[in-house]
Amino acid sequence: MGETMFSSSYQPNPRSALDVLAFVLTPIGAFASDPDELEAVAEILGAAKSEAIERWQSLRTQARRN
């Protein structure tokens, strides 16, 4: 069974520009400090941050149409 590194009940709102911006601007070091993990975390977070921005833009566009 995997080890839980961090647990939080906070769930960012993908419609909130502030939540998305906070996630995108959070440095990699907040998610990993082990030098061996930084590269893997950077790769995963890069994709996640891009996805967060794309979702926010899509939801914003959709809201404007309605």
Secondary structure, 3 states (H helix, E strand, C coil): CCCCCCCCCCCCCCCCHHHHHHHHHCCHHHCCCCHHHHHHHHHHHHHHHHHHHHHHHHHHHHHHHC
